[in-house]
Amino acid sequence: MRLIKSDDGKWKALFTVAWEVEHLAEAGDQWVRFALPQTREPVGQIHAISYEIRLALGVTLLTRQVVTLLPEKVV
């Protein structure tokens, strides 16, 4: 998916493939981690229902940044 920063500083998700929406729908009322492409280190989270974006502390992204959803963390 691509994260787009609006003029008011809030992030919005633009989904680029169907599996991203399906993955979030299956997650229910949870936060799903995402990372920069070809990495596994989370840089933020998206809420599976509201699509609210939270970046990890200290993370700075481009105004239009491609990110990849990560699988659930197995505990």
LINHU-V668225 format. One line per field, one symbol per residue. phi: phi as a letter, one per 20 degrees, with the letter a starting at -180 (. if undefined). psi: psi as a letter, one per 20 degrees, with the letter a starting at -180 (. if undefined). A space follows every 50 residues. Layout:
phi = ???
psi = ???
This chain:
phi = .deceefeneecededcffffffffffmecedfccfgmccefdrbcffde mfdcefgnecdffccfccfdfgfed
psi = rpppprhjiqqqpopiqhhgggghhhibmrppqqrqqkrjopiaqpphgi jqppqqpipprrhopprpqqrqpp.
